[in-house]
Amino acid sequence: MTLNQARSIYIVGHRGMVGSAMVRALESRAGIQLITSTRSETDLTRQDEVEKFFTARKPEIVVIAAAKVGGIHANSTYPADFIYDNLMMASNLIQASFRSGVKRVLFLGSSCIYPRDTPQPMREESLLTGPLEVTNEAYAIAKIAGLKLCQHYRAQHGVLFHSAMPTNLYGPGDNYHPENSHVIPGLLRRFHEAKVEHAQQVTVWGSGTPRREFMHVDDLATGALHLLGVENPPDWINIGCGQDVTIAELAQLVKETVGYQGTLVFDPSKPDGTPRKLMDSSHISALGWRPRIALREGLQNAYADFQTHTHRG
């Protein structure tokens, strides 16, 4: 089943950054019922609750965008929470999809599934060829398990369960927590607060030399929908923009976006994480999809969302 043939689609995690982008991308599509459920309605870590929901709602396509996520600090501080919650959500949702006769599942993973020192750009076949980055190992293992669940359910049962591995994402609906956020929302918050407080400098963790690829979440949504239109997709496929920047370059762009006039410094005593993370997205490009939102434009959009989100600025 492709998206054009479906009458209903369940966006799991519709209030999160990725899920809400999927909802925005689908709202104008006629003839398809959007199914959602809040955390208070369905605890995704509870198998009985998940199976009860699937039995009642009977979605035809499921997009698994729900996850417990965070940056280096959160992943290092709460590894047990990250592996348990994400393992349980993936297992419960994929098994319930199979048992209730879901026609297609798209599981959304992360670029952190690839080995820390894998050749760049990272290709799909690099999976499980080396050790993971220790600072996000727990999260990565859970995501690999979800990907492998889809792969093996497909192989054993013939169901169209497959996965997409997005690069680092940012945009509306991001988490702006001062300690548990990813790099872009964290930088937006710190530069904004420094501007408001007239601070003389902002210190950024690490050396500034690691390279990262960033893609606006609305581009991911269009990429995921494009993939759902492919009749026989690969078991997993990368979705990225094909360009990366150093953390130092990113911090300078965020500084300019926010309009902060102080000094930018780096603290090399803090961890850098993986030296480089650039996705090889040639496979999805060959299927006819390209991202459209440039980083500078996307940062402006993200900063506007931050100001709305925090009611400051």
C-alpha positions in Angstrom: 0.0 0.0 0.0 1.2 3.5 -0.9 0.1 6.7 0.8 -2.1 7.6 -2.2 -4.1 4.3 -1.6 -4.6 4.8 2.1 -7.7 6.0 3.9 -6.1 6.5 7.3 -2.7 7.2 8.8 -1.6 7.1 12.4 1.1 9.7 13.2 2.6 8.4 16.5 4.0 11.3 18.4 2.0 14.0 16.6 2.8 16.6 19.3 6.6 16.3 18.9 8.7 18.2 16.4 8.7 15.4 13.8 5.1 14.3 14.3 3.7 17.8 14.1 5.7 18.4 10.9 4.1 15.2 9.5 0.7 16.4 10.5 1.3 19.8 8.8 2.3 18.1 5.6 -0.7 15.8 5.6 -3.4 18.3 6.6 -4.1 19.5 3.1 -4.2 15.9 1.7 -7.8 15.1 0.9 -9.4 11.7 1.5 -7.1 10.5 4.3 -8.0 10.3 8.0 -5.3 11.5 10.4 -5.2 9.4 13.5 -3.5 10.7 16.7 -3.3 9.9 20.3 -1.8 11.8 23.2 0.5 10.4 25.9 -2.3 10.6 28.5 -4.6 8.6 26.2 -2.1 5.9 25.2 1.1 5.1 27.1 3.3 3.8 24.3 5.5 1.9 26.8 2.6 -0.3 27.8 1.8 -3.1 25.4 -1.8 -3.5 26.6 -2.6 0.1 26.0 -1.0 0.2 22.6 -2.8 -3.0 21.4 -6.1 -1.7 22.7 -5.7 1.5 20.7 -4.8 -0.3 17.5 -7.8 -2.6 17.9 -10.1 0.3 18.3 -8.7 2.7 15.6 -7.4 0.2 12.9 -5.0 2.5 11.0 -3.9 1.4 7.5 -0.5 3.2 7.7 1.6 4.0 10.8 4.4 6.5 11.0 6.4 6.0 14.2 7.7 9.5 15.0 7.5 9.1 18.8 10.8 8.9 20.7 12.5 10.0 23.9 15.1 12.4 22.6 17.8 14.8 23.8 21.3 16.1 23.3 24.7 14.9 24.6 24.0 16.0 28.2 20.6 14.2 28.4 21.8 11.1 26.7 24.8 10.8 29.0 22.8 11.5 32.2 19.8 9.3 31.5 20.9 6.4 29.4 18.7 3.8 31.1 15.6 6.0 30.4 16.6 6.5 26.7 17.1 2.8 26.0 14.1 1.5 27.9 11.5 4.0 26.7 12.6 3.8 23.1 12.9 0.0 23.0 9.4 -0.4 24.6 7.8 2.1 22.2 9.3 0.5 19.1 8.5 -3.0 20.2 4.9 -2.3 21.2 4.1 -0.3 18.2 5.6 -2.6 15.6 4.0 -5.7 17.2 0.6 -4.1 17.5 0.8 -2.9 13.9 1.5 -6.5 12.8 -1.2 -8.0 15.0 -3.9 -5.5 13.9 -3.2 -5.9 10.2 -1.6 -2.5 9.5 -0.7 -2.3 5.8 2.5 -0.2 6.1 4.8 1.0 8.9 7.4 3.7 8.6 9.8 3.8 11.6 11.8 6.9 12.0 15.3 6.4 13.4 18.3 8.6 13.6 21.8 9.1 12.0 23.3 8.2 15.4 22.7 4.5 14.6 25.9 4.5 12.5 29.3 3.7 14.0 31.2 6.6 15.5 34.1 6.3 13.1 32.3 5.1 10.0 33.5 6.6 6.6 31.8 9.8 5.7 29.3 10.4 4.3 27.5 7.6 6.1 25.9 5.0 3.9 23.1 2.6 4.8 25.4 -0.4 4.6 27.7 1.0 7.4 25.2 -0.1 10.0 26.7 -2.4 12.7 30.2 -2.3 11.2 31.8 -0.7 14.3 31.4 0.8 17.8 28.8 3.5 18.4 29.4 6.9 19.8 29.4 6.4 23.6 27.5 9.5 24.5 24.4 8.4 22.7 24.9 4.6 22.6 21.7 3.8 24.6 19.4 5.8 22.2 21.2 4.4 19.2 20.8 0.8 20.2 17.1 1.3 20.8 16.7 2.9 17.3 18.7 0.0 15.7 16.4 -2.4 17.4 13.4 -0.7 15.9 14.9 -0.7 12.5 15.8 -4.4 12.8 12.3 -5.2 14.1 10.8 -3.7 10.9 13.4 -5.5 8.7 12.8 -8.9 10.2 9.0 -8.6 10.4 9.1 -7.8 6.7 11.3 -10.8 6.0 9.4 -13.3 8.0 5.8 -12.1 7.6 5.9 -10.2 4.2 4.6 -7.0 5.7 5.7 -3.6 4.4 7.5 -2.3 7.5 10.5 -0.1 6.7 12.6 2.7 8.2 14.0 6.1 7.5 17.1 7.5 9.1 16.9 11.3 9.3 20.0 13.5 9.8 20.0 16.1 12.7 16.7 17.9 12.7 15.5 21.3 13.9 12.5 23.6 13.5 9.1 24.3 14.9 8.1 22.3 17.9 11.7 21.6 19.0 12.7 21.2 22.7 14.3 24.3 24.1 15.1 23.0 27.6 18.3 24.6 28.9 20.0 21.3 29.6 18.2 18.5 27.6 17.9 20.1 24.2 19.8 19.4 20.9 22.4 21.8 19.6 20.4 24.2 17.5 17.5 24.8 20.0 20.1 25.0 22.8 22.1 27.6 21.0 19.0 29.6 20.0 18.0 29.8 23.7 21.5 30.6 25.0 22.1 33.4 22.4 18.6 34.8 22.9 19.0 34.9 26.7 22.5 36.5 26.3 21.0 39.2 24.1 18.2 39.9 26.5 20.5 40.0 29.5 23.2 41.9 27.6 25.8 39.3 28.5 29.3 39.9 27.2 30.0 36.4 25.9 28.4 33.0 25.2 30.3 29.8 25.8 29.6 26.8 23.6 30.5 23.3 24.6 33.5 21.6 22.9 36.1 22.7 20.4 33.7 23.9 17.7 35.5 21.6 15.1 33.0 18.7 14.8 31.0 18.7 11.6 27.2 18.2 11.6 24.5 18.1 9.0 21.2 19.8 9.8 17.9 19.6 8.1 14.7 21.4 8.7 12.0 19.2 10.0 9.5 20.2 7.3 11.9 18.8 4.8 12.0 15.5 6.6 8.2 15.5 6.5 8.1 15.8 2.7 10.9 13.2 2.4 8.9 10.8 4.6 5.7 11.3 2.6 7.7 10.8 -0.6 9.0 7.5 0.7 5.5 6.4 1.6 4.6 6.8 -2.1 7.3 4.3 -3.1 5.8 0.8 -3.7 8.9 -1.3 -2.7 11.3 0.9 -0.5 14.5 -0.4 0.9 14.5 -1.7 4.5 16.0 1.5 5.7 17.1 4.7 3.9 18.9 7.9 4.9 17.1 11.3 4.6 19.5 14.2 4.7 20.5 17.4 2.9 24.0 16.3 1.9 25.8 19.3 3.4 27.4 19.8 6.8 29.0 22.7 8.8 31.3 22.9 11.8 29.8 23.6 15.2 31.7 26.9 15.1 30.1 27.9 11.8 26.7 26.9 13.2 27.2 28.9 16.3 28.1 31.9 14.3 25.0 31.5 12.1 22.8 31.2 15.2 24.5 34.3 16.7 23.7 36.3 13.6 20.1 34.9 13.4 19.4 36.0 17.0 21.2 39.3 16.6 23.5 38.8 19.6 26.4 41.3 19.6 28.7 39.8 22.3 31.6 37.4 22.0 31.5 33.7 21.1 33.9 31.4 22.9 34.3 27.6 23.0 35.1 25.3 26.0 37.3 22.4 24.7 37.1 20.7 28.1 33.5 19.7 27.3 32.8 16.6 25.0 32.6 17.1 21.2 30.8 13.8 20.5 31.2 12.2 17.1 33.8 14.1 14.9 31.6 14.1 11.9 28.1 13.1 11.0 27.1 13.5 7.3 24.5 11.3 5.7 24.8 9.8 2.2 21.3 10.4 1.0 21.9 9.4 -2.6 19.4 6.6 -2.4 16.4 8.8 -1.6 17.7 11.4 -4.1 17.5 8.7 -6.7 13.9 8.2 -5.8 13.2 11.8 -6.8 13.3 13.7 -3.5 15.3 16.8 -2.5 15.2 19.1 0.6 14.3 22.7 -0.1 15.0 24.8 3.1 18.5 26.3 3.4 20.1 26.4 6.9 20.0 30.2 7.2 16.4 30.4 6.2 15.5 27.4 8.5 17.3 29.0 11.5 15.2 32.2 11.1 12.0 30.0 11.1 13.3 28.1 14.1 14.1 31.3 16.0 10.6 32.7 15.3 9.2 29.5 16.7 11.4 29.8 19.8 10.2 33.3 20.5 6.6 32.1 20.2 7.2 29.0 22.3 8.9 30.9 25.1 6.7 34.1 24.9 9.9 36.1 25.0 11.9 38.4 22.7 
